[in-house]
Amino acid sequence: MTNSTGTTTSAGAGSAVPARAGRREWTALGVLMLPLLLVSMDVSVLYFATPAISADLHPSGTQQLWIFDVYGFVLAGLLMTMGSLGDRIGRRRLLLTGAAAFGAASLLAAYADSAETLIAARAVLGLGGATLMPSTMALLRTMFTDPAQRAKAIGMWSGVMTGGIALGSVMSGILVEHFWWGSVFLVNLPAMALLLLLGPVLLPESRDPNPGRFDWLSVPLSMAAVLPVIYGLKEIPSEGWHPLYVVSIAVGLLFAALFVHRQRTSASPLIPPALLKGRGFTPALVLNLVAALAMMGSAIFTTQYLQSVLGKSPLSAALWSLLPSVFIGVAGPVTAQLVQRGVNRGYVVAGGFAAMAAGYSMLALVGTDSLWLALAGAGVLACGMVAIVSQLTDLAMSGAPVERAGTASSLLETSAEFGGALGMAVLGSIGTAVYRHEMPATAPAAARETLGDALATAARLPGAAGQSLLTTAREAFTSGMQGAAIAGAVLVALAAVGAAVSLRKIEVGDD
């Protein structure tokens, strides 16, 4: 017979054997991949739509920034709240509610007639995304109770999440080239409609049977802890260590301390402290943050390198950047197979970090005309990332109680958001510092700030002077990317050692 946790118990044997997922569960996984893909794509879907939006809606500079950033801010700020809420009211219910909100917001965004309307729609998209991401992983944890099948499913989940970000920018470029800018949002509607139609049939409902009272005070505290830190870290690479951003991070850390105190003292906390004490959970969170830091830290350089150093058009650069994604779908399942065949999980994760170190080493050797080396480095980095995230996700979700699956998933996603912002801040600042050091003092002041400013300045200079500045700026940016790559390689090499030490005693059979 099957109990409430999805395990099959042998009559008279007194032992529980995980039930193997069948065709229904694998079909349901395919349905769950749709919202996951779209949520990850929406991070980058506006890359090529911005000029058309600007021409149509005439947003101010501040409004344009909010059109870009409000989605990620709301998503990051509400992940922990929505993960805990799903554990209480039901993950499927929250998923379908979020899908409806995501679809409605997509329709509103597509036909927005003002910048304010588009900002509001993007905020609701972020809210919907915050419900979709932890719910999909929590439902996956419920449907796949067999360790081998769960590891394979999580590997596929990780590949879709990583690949979606790259696919979003390409799809945006293609749609804007052939249709109007609102089409980048309309593509969400068929997937959400399919989820709303098939979800109630294929997806099981699951929730914490004894959730306790919902701690409403923790909701604003969690948002006040996350949003100022994310904001400060994202602004530092482009604006520098301005006091406003430093204060923003400090305020966020203060609220983070208050949030932690609340979780320790509340009778029914949003994030139970016992969850962090679970086998391997905290190391998984920390290593997940480092992996996201390394991945985002590299992405901010490779995208600029393709466009501003190699001179590719935005759409051409996006298409070239898809090439490394070809191997992403293989990395997760291959790593899962290694673990199932007895390779120590800690060494597999360490191997993923070693692969990222190798990718960074390739980027450290890139010159001003090294397309294939840059793409190879990015591909190796991405494969290492998927291998790491799939194993850390499997470890964290396997060790977390089933009734807290949504909360556990939301913590993993929040750590990734922090890691991505930290990667932009730390590695971005290193690259910027090297760039400014390499630019000669005789160069125009604006050109010494960023490569984008240098390109704009060079375009206004006559003949040889403009070309000389262009060459110097591209060489300086490449040097900055090399410096950041060396720092990234050192960081992930240390993480490889940390993974091997902290995870090596967690056996496959412990799942």
PyMOL commands that set and color helices and strands:
alter all, ss='L'
color gray80, all
select helices_A, chain A and resi 23-41+50-57+61-89+91-110+115-143+147-178+183-186+188-202+218-239+243-265+273-276+281-309+314-340+345-364+371-399+402-438+446-448+451-460+463-503+508-510
alter helices_A, ss='H'
color red, helices_A
select strands_A, chain A and resi 7-9+16-18
alter strands_A, ss='S'
color yellow, strands_A
deselect
rebuild
show_as cartoon
